[in-house]
Amino acid sequence: MSKVHDMGGSLVSRRVDTSSSEQKFKAEWEKEVFAITLALGFSGLWNLDRSRFARESLEPNDYLRFSYFEKWLAGLINLLGESGIISEKKGNEENFEKNSFRILEAKNVKKLLQMGGPTKRASTTEKKFDLEEVIAVKTNISNERIKGGHTRLPAYVKGRVGKIIAYHGSHVLPDTNAHFLGENPEPLYSVEFKSKDLWDKYEDIEDTVIVDLWESYLEKLE
């Protein structure tokens, strides 16, 4: 069973606001949450995939009612507790001081944002699939290594058939990286699916959906 965040193809009463806006933050506290998340992400206490997993692991009711940056804040609090930085127990200050982590200086923030978080790594194995090859997506949408663990395989493409239209080299595998089990880079592909093969209702029979998928999510078409 997929988690509440995996909403692709779900029928919900709320409409997605697609209106363009230059306003990135709706309140001052959202800027602070963004800054703290950026600084702590740089610290090395956890990685981007672990951060995503923390937000995905919120209680379903909280995930649905929280705003975008409320999800960020709730996930961040959980990560701080998980790392031992904050605790309900008194006398935690000594443990905090003993933790060593990288500090993001203000002068380096712009450069860091421009760099992003590159995930491409040197290829360690030959890729299994070729461009234009028709493949199947595995039906198991859960993390194969950690029960209930993080994965970037969306539920709406499980068991579906698509065509590989691009190869991006090897990239860090989120399924292991989120659980500190190593980067384990794998070939990453862009897979094109026909909308009619994914949805009961679609706008146009010619519409397609393109999803980036790691090699371990895919299998040869029988």
C-alpha atoms as one frame of an Amber mdcrd trajectory, in Angstrom:
protein
   0.000   0.000   0.000   1.403   3.387  -0.971   1.739   6.264   1.482  -0.564
   9.274   1.537   1.934  11.494  -0.312   1.784   9.243  -3.391  -1.279  10.950
  -4.875  -0.654  10.572  -8.603  -3.911   9.586 -10.314  -5.973   9.848  -7.133
  -9.436  11.346  -7.299  -9.528  14.266  -4.871 -12.003  17.086  -4.453  -9.305
  19.738  -4.237  -8.046  21.278  -7.461  -4.375  22.000  -7.997  -3.683  25.719
  -8.271  -1.822  26.122 -11.557  -1.909  29.925 -11.622   1.543  31.411 -12.011
   2.870  33.505  -9.157   6.188  35.110  -8.316   5.414  34.804  -4.605   7.482
  31.919  -3.275   6.676  32.487   0.406   3.278  33.350   1.850   4.560  34.258
   5.307   7.819  35.307   6.963   8.065  32.089   8.990   8.204  30.092   5.739
  11.429  31.898   4.819  12.892  30.913   8.177  11.911  27.262   7.709  13.507
  27.274   4.251  16.727  28.810   5.622  16.971  26.387   8.551  16.276  23.402
   6.299  18.961  24.546   3.850  21.533  25.083   6.614  20.858  21.748   8.308
  20.792  19.944   4.976  24.335  21.232   4.418  25.400  20.031   7.873  25.787
  16.412   6.765  23.531  15.089   9.526  21.276  13.636   6.836  20.856  13.717
   3.057  18.160  14.959   0.676  16.513  11.558   0.347  16.292  11.182   4.129
  14.724  14.634   4.290  12.099  13.628   1.721  11.416  10.413   3.626  10.859
  12.387   6.843   8.099  14.418   5.173   6.541  11.357   3.568   6.448   9.624
   6.950   4.225  12.210   8.633   0.911  10.982   9.962  -1.553  10.860   7.021
  -3.975  13.349   8.591  -1.138  15.779   9.279   0.278  15.400   5.781  -3.096
  16.208   4.203  -3.869  19.241   6.377  -0.390  20.761   6.555   0.680  23.416
   4.061   3.831  22.928   1.989   6.221  24.531   4.477   4.392  23.060   7.461
   5.360  19.667   6.007   8.936  20.880   5.766   8.917  22.042   9.393   7.321
  18.860  10.736   9.791  16.694   8.814  12.683  18.828  10.063  11.592  18.469
  13.690  11.453  14.694  13.273  14.933  14.663  11.733  16.348  16.731  14.588
  14.862  14.318  17.103  16.067  11.311  15.143  19.602  12.741  15.085  19.610
  13.478  18.814  19.910  17.233  18.319  16.677  17.892  20.184  15.198  15.755
  22.915  12.480  15.809  25.553  15.103  14.816  28.105  16.956  17.495  30.024
  20.707  17.686  29.848  20.823  17.171  26.063  23.023  20.249  25.588  26.233
  18.263  26.138  25.346  15.804  23.370  24.522  18.678  21.068  27.929  20.302
  21.600  29.723  17.035  20.868  28.074  16.717  17.471  30.342  17.890  14.678
  28.783  19.014  11.408  29.446  21.385   8.569  28.322  24.988   8.944  26.838
  26.864   5.985  28.113  30.439   5.928  25.832  33.156   4.569  28.331  34.111
   1.860  28.084  30.605   0.369  24.283  30.273   0.255  23.813  31.645  -3.265
  26.553  29.422  -4.665  25.064  26.385  -2.941  21.606  27.073  -4.333  23.011
  27.471  -7.835  24.894  24.178  -7.550  21.900  22.228  -6.280  22.540  18.671
  -5.135  24.088  16.720  -8.021  23.246  13.022  -7.834  25.059  11.780 -10.946
  27.839   9.315 -10.258  30.316   7.259 -12.275  28.717   4.177 -13.794  29.762
   0.953 -12.104  27.732  -1.473 -14.248  26.467  -1.674 -17.799  22.913  -0.456
 -18.264  20.345  -3.167 -18.980  17.960  -1.244 -21.216  18.312   0.622 -24.497
  16.677   3.726 -25.935  13.273   3.045 -27.520  13.042  -0.256 -25.651   9.602
  -1.105 -24.326   9.792  -2.158 -20.683   7.517  -3.015 -17.756   7.511  -1.365
 -14.344   7.655  -3.742 -11.407   4.415  -4.192  -9.512   6.045  -3.964  -6.082
   5.989  -0.254  -5.256   7.633  -0.589  -1.855  11.313  -0.300  -1.066  12.845
  -3.727  -1.768  15.387  -3.373   1.057  13.484  -1.539   3.808   9.856  -2.383
   4.535   7.879   0.846   4.254  11.046   2.645   3.201  11.582   5.510   0.800
  11.175   5.050  -2.955  10.757   7.326  -5.965   8.613   4.791  -7.817   5.086
   6.273  -8.026   2.146   3.918  -7.564   0.340   4.978 -10.739   2.996   3.466
 -13.029   3.419   0.126 -11.219   2.778  -2.779 -13.532   2.479  -0.470 -16.528
   4.303  -0.688 -19.842   6.308   2.221 -21.193   9.092   3.141 -23.587  12.554
   4.384 -22.647  13.169   7.727 -24.333  16.285   8.940 -22.487  19.214   7.624
 -20.466  20.737   9.942 -17.844  23.715   7.933 -16.641  23.997   6.529 -13.112
  22.447   8.423 -10.193  22.251   7.930  -6.436  19.533   5.398  -5.571  17.049
   7.101  -3.194  15.817   3.775  -1.810  19.133   3.118  -0.057  20.457   6.653
   0.365  17.428   7.675   2.446  18.274   4.963   4.970  22.050   5.544   5.085
  22.703   2.260   3.258  24.979   3.840   0.681  24.455   5.729  -2.566  24.411
   2.578  -4.734  24.153   4.527  -8.017  22.010   2.973 -10.738  21.182   3.837
 -14.347  18.355   6.362 -14.522  15.940   6.493 -17.453  13.100   8.677 -18.684
  10.181   6.388 -19.455   7.232   7.524 -21.560   3.752   6.143 -20.873   0.582
   6.668 -22.882  -2.003   8.498 -20.791  -4.673   6.037 -21.871  -2.612   3.245
 -20.311  -2.433   5.053 -16.966  -5.760   6.791 -16.454  -9.411   5.881 -16.835
 -10.014   9.483 -17.924  -7.600  11.522 -20.021  -7.771  14.705 -22.074  -6.419
  13.422 -25.370  -5.564   9.958 -26.653  -2.196  11.293 -27.874  -1.159  12.574
 -24.428   1.805  10.929 -22.717   3.387  11.041 -19.256   7.160  10.912 -18.766
   8.597   9.603 -15.492  12.260   9.297 -14.468  12.816   5.795 -13.086  15.797
   3.898 -11.711  16.824   0.619 -13.322  15.839  -1.548 -10.326  12.250  -0.338
 -10.766  12.110  -1.803 -14.265  12.109  -5.226 -15.875  12.195  -6.742 -19.360
   8.835  -7.088 -21.016   7.836 -10.735 -21.167
